[in-house]
Amino acid sequence: MARFIIEGGTSLAGELIPQGAKNEALQVICATLLTPQRVTLSNVPEISDVLKLMDILKNLGVAVERISKGTYSLCAEKIDIDFLATSLFSQQASALRGSIMIIGPLLARFGKGTIPQPGGDKIGRRRLDTHFRGFESLGAQFIFDPDKALFRVEAQKLKGTYILLDESSVTGTANLIMAAVMAEGTTTIYNAACEPYVQQLCNMLIRMGAKMEGVGSNLLHIHGVSSLRGCEHRLLPDMIEVGSFIGLAAMTSSELLIKDVAYDQLGIIPDSFKKMGINLERIGDDIRIPVQDHYEIASFIDGSIMTIADAPWPGLTPDLLSIFLVLATQARGSVLIHQKMFESRLFFVDRLIDMGSKIILCDPHRATVIGLDRAHPLRATRMTSPDIRAGVALLIAALSANGISSIDNIDQIDRGYEKIDIRLNAIGAKIRRE
């Protein structure tokens, strides 16, 4: 298993270009199953999760062609639906949580879908009820095979209906949209997730011939069509990587220019960093972060401690809370980090405490960080990456720390960040992969 060896305490300088959005990539790749015609995707991040999903589609019979770096052509004309019954499919799909989103397209086009218990980050309980209850509402039959731990759905014909999601799940919303686009009649989805990535999926489906209203809101009306055609689609830059780079610049006292960020799609992310005292300047569609020797966390109007919490879009994405937590360790002031959605995502703070941070883990969802104001730099240590986002947060901490740190299990980081060591070394970082 690979690890990073990081020599920290060095300022960085230069330009970074964020990769294509991981979360969008998983959705739109699955959406190519909805049509027998060719779909061309560009700005695709070549990360392990995305490549694993493409391998699953190849084994399903999808013709996948890499045209150039980040640009792929996918044609799902000849699908081998029997592949779903193989042990290889169970092995591949169980290792990737995003594989759950092949069910909606397969159910819409072929009337059946199978998925094993998906894998992914170990960040707490992540229910699948939203997906399968929605499929049932559309007229599918849900079957669970306890011996093989397989979930199956079957339907002669999906029919439009009213669906109230019990949680604003991004993958659940995407899956149900893809199932509903070819259902008979109109489907209304209320409490739908409306992240930019879901909007991108909707706009791609509309170019493919789907009919829907309410894109960008939490109330979607989808009018079923009989078939969809091919299209071309470009992915957004990854907002999580943009936020990670902002945190990296601040923690290492570096001046960085983050290029082509799709600023208007970042929502409250820039303002949330400003609450942490981070100076950032918008230059067209770029973000410049100047060198800051100190940054001070704001307080609420009444003087009480600032709270940074995740929320469904247009609230703050939970994928960035690990970055905000690390960022707070060297700030002036204190902050409460409230991770509402996942109960295991804050447990990596033990490693930050070992590095000298002042953090109180209040419960599985909340941590109070007392900033050190750079009076005491973080200490180097040995760490293990528990998931994608915590792994990058620990990498940022290691780059700011004095001495040589190591991070084991970096396969987790590779799942979400493309060649992160090479890209950061190009702007002055000292990271060695073993």
N, C-alpha and C positions, 0 to 999 in steps of 0.2 A: 504494500500500500504506500502511496506517495505521501510526501510531506514537504512543507516549506521551511527553509532556514532563512530567517529575516534578521538583517542587521539594521537596527532602528536608530532613531535620533538624528536623521538626516532630512533636511528640507528638500522638497521637490520643486520642479519648475518645468513648465511646458504646456502642451495641449493634449487633451484627451477627447476622443470621439466615442460616445456611447454606442454600444452594440444595439442591434434590433431587440425589440421587447420579447423576452422569454415567454411571458404569460400570453401575449397575443399570438406568438408563433404556435404554441400548442393548440390554440383554438382554431386558427385559420388552416393549419395543416390537416386537422380532423375534418374541417369543412370541405376539403377537396373530395371527400368520399361521397358528397351529395350529387356529383355530376359525373357522367362518363366522359366529359370533355376536358381538355387540358386547362390547368390553372397554373399560372406563373407567379411565384412569390419572390419578392426581393427584400433585401435588408434582413435576411433570416440569420439569427445568431447561430454559429456553428458550435454549440455547446452540447454536452453529453445528453441532457434530457431531450433536446430537439432531435439529435441524431438517433437516439433510441426509438423515438416515436416514428421517425421515418423508416427505421428498420422494420417496425411492426407493420407499417403500411405496405412496404415492399413485399413482405411475406403474405399479406392479404391479396396481393396481385397488382398493387398500384405501381405504375411505371414512374420511377423517380429519376430525374436527370439533374445533375449539378451543372448548370450552365456556366457559372463563374462563382467566385467567392460570394456567398450570401444570396445567390440567386438560384432558385430551383424550379423545375417544371415537374408537375405531378399530374398523372392521368389515371383516373380510377375507372377505366372502361371495362376491364376484366377483373372482377373481384371473386376470390375464392372464399366464399363465406364459410366453407367447411374448415378453414384454418382456425376458426374460433374454438373448435373442439380439440385442438392439439395441445400436447404438453408444452411445446415450444411457445405457443401463444400465451399460455398461463404463466410460463416463466418470464417472458418478456414483459407482459402487461402488468404483472404483480410488482415489478421493479420500478414502475413509473406511474405516479398518481395521475398524471395528465392523460393517461390512456383511457380513463373513464369517459372522455369526451368523444370517443369513437362510437359510443352507443347511440347517441342521438341521430347522427347521420345514417348509421347502418339500419336503425329502426325505421327511419323515414323512407329509405330507399329500398330496403330488402325485407322489412317486416320482422327483423329479429336482431338480437345483439347479445353478446356474452362478455362478461368481464370478471376476472378474479379479484379478490380483495386487493386494491391498489397499494403500491408502496409510496415512496416520497419522503419528505421531511418528517422526523420524529418530533413534532412540536405540539403534541396533544391530540385530543379526540377531534376527528374531522369526519362528520357524518355524511353519509351518502343518501339519506332519506329524501333530501330535496330533489335529487335527480329522479329516483325511482317512484316517488309519490307523484311527481309531475308526469312521468311516462304513463302511470296508471290513469291519471286524469285524462290523458289524451286517448285512452282506450286500450293501452297495452296490458298484457298479463305479466305479473312479476313472479318469478320462480327463483327460489334460493336452494342451492344444492349444498347442504351442510358438510357432506363427506368430502367434496372437492373444493369447498369454499368459493363457489361460483355464483354470480348473480346473472340471471337471464331475464330478458324481456322479449315478448312476442306480440305481434298484432297483425291481423288481416288488413286493417286499414285504420290509420290514426284519424281522429276527428277533433276538430277545433273545440276548445272549451275555455272556461275561466279558471285560471290558476292563481292562487294566492300563495306565494312562497313563504314558508315559515322562517326562512333566513335569507338575507340578500347575498346569496352565494354567487360568486363570479363564474365558477365552473358549472354550477347548477343552472344558472341563467343561460350560459352559452349552450349547454347541452340541450335544454328545452327549446331554445330558439331554433337550433338545427333540426330538432325533431318536428317542430311545428311548421316549418316553412313549406313542407309538402303534405301537411295534414288537410283533410277535407273541411272547408269552412274557415272560420276565424277563431284564432286563439288569443286570449287576453292574458298577459302575465303581469301581475301586480306585485310590488315590492321587488322588482327586478333589479339586479346589479346594473349600474350604469357607468362603470369605469371606462376610460378611453379605449381600452382593449376590447370591451364588449361593443362599444360604438363602432370600432374598426371592423369587427366581425359582421355587425349588422350592415354596414355600408358595403362590405365585400359581397354579402349575400344579395343585397339589392342590385349590385352590378351583375350578379349572376341570374337575376330575374325574379328574386323574391319580392314580396310586397308587404311592407310593414310601416307603421307609424309609431312615433314616440321615441325614436332613437335619441339617446342622451338623457332620457327621463327614467323613472322607475315604473312607468306604465307603458307596456308595449302592446300593440295590436298587430297581429300577424295573420295575413290572409293567405291561405294555402294555395300553392300553384302545383301543376302536374309534374313539372320538371325544371331543372336549372341548367344553365350553360356555363362554359368556362369564362375566365376573366384573368386580368392581371391585378396584382395587389402588392403595395409596398407597406412594410411594417413600420410602426412608430419606433423611435429610439426608446430604450428601456429607461423608464422614469426611476426605477430602483437603482440602476447603475448611476444615473445622474446624481441622485441623492447621496449615493455612496462616495462619489468623487467630491462632492461638496464637503462631506464629513472628513474625508481624507485630507483635503487642503487645509481645513481649519485645525485638525489635530496635529499636523506636521508643520504648521506655520509656513505654508507654501503658497506661492502664487500660481494658480492654474487657470487655464481657459478651457472650458468644456464646450465643445463645438456641436452645433446642430442638435439642440436638445428638444425641439418642438415645444418651446416655452409655453405657448398657450394651452398645451395639453397637460401641464404639470399641476394644475389646480392650486391647492394651498401649500404645496411642498416648499416653494421658495419662502413664503411668509412664515412657515413653521421654523425654518432655519433662522430667519431673522429674529424670531422670538428667543432663540438660543444665543443671540448676539452676533451672528455671523453676517459679515458684510458681503453682499454679492451684488453684482452689477449686470443688468441685462444689456447685451450689445447685439441688436438684431435678434437672431435666434440662438445666440451663444450666451454663456454665463461666465463672467470673470470673477474669481475669488482672489482678493488681494491678500498679501501677508498680514496676519493678525497675531501680535504677540499676546494679546488677551482678548477674550470675548465674554460678555456678561449676559447671563440669563435674565430675561425680563420677569417682572412679577405681575400678578393681576392688579387691577385698578385699586383694590382695597389693600394691597400690599401682601396678600397671601401668596404662597408658593405656587409657581407655575406648574401646570399639568399638561403633559403632552400625551394624548391618547389617540388610539386608532378608532376609525369609524368607517362605515360604508361610504363610498364615493358620493358626494364630493369631499368627504372627510379624509383624514390622513390615512394612507395605506399602511396596514400593519407590517408590511415587509420592510419598512424603514425604521421601525422603533428600535431595533438593535443598533442601528447607526446613531440615532439620537442618544441612546443610553451611553455609548462609548464617548460620544462627543461631549456629554455633560461632565465626564470625569475630570476634564481639564478646564472647565469653564469657571467663571467667577459666579458664585451663587448656587442655588439648589433647584432641583426639579423633581416632580413625581412622574415617572413613566408608567402609564397604565395600558397594559396589553389586554384588551378585552376579549379578543377572539380566540386565542390559543393559550392553554394553561401551562405549557411547558417551554415557552419560548424565552423566558427570562432566566432559566436555570444556568445559562452560560456565565452569569455574573460572578460565579465563584472564581473563575479564571481572572476576571478583572480585579477582584478583591486580592487575589494572590499577587497581582501586579502593583498593588498599593492604592487602588481606588477606594473611595469611601462610599459604599453602597449598602443600603439596608433593603434586603428582600422582604417586603412586607407580607406577601403571600404569592401564590403562583402567578398572579396577574399584575402585581404592582411592585415597583422598586423605587426607592428614594435615593437620589444621587446627590451627594454633597461635593460640589466641584472643588478641585485643588488649586485652581487658578495658576497652574503651571509652577506652583511653588515646589512641588515634588513630582518630578517626571515619573511616568510609569516604569516599573522594573521589567526586565526581560524574564520570560519564563517559558516552560513547555506547555503546550495546549493541544486540545483536540477539537476539530470542527464538528459540532453536533448537527448543524443544518446549513443550508446555503447562506442565509442572511447573517446568522451568528458567526459563521466562518469568516465572512468578509469583515464583519465588525471586529473580530479578533485580529485579523490581518492589519486593519487600520491601527488598532491599539499597539500591535507589535512594531509597526513602522514608526510610531511616535515614541516608543520606549527606548531607554538607554540600554545598550547591550544586544545580545543575540538571542532571539526567541525561535521556537520551532512550533509548527502547527501540523499535527497529524490528521489523517483522514481528509485530505484536501480534495478527494474525489467529490465530496459534497460541494465544495466551492466551484469545482469545474462544472457541476451540473447547471450552474446559473451564470457563470462569468467566463467569457471566452479569453483564454490565454492571458489571464489577469497579471501573472508574474511578468511576462514579456512586455506587456503594455506599460506597466508601472516602472519596470526597470528602464524603459526608454526615456522616462522623465526624471531619473535619478534615484529610484528605489534600489535597494540591495536585497533581492529575493532570489534564493537558489532552490530549485526543485530537486528533491532526491527521490 
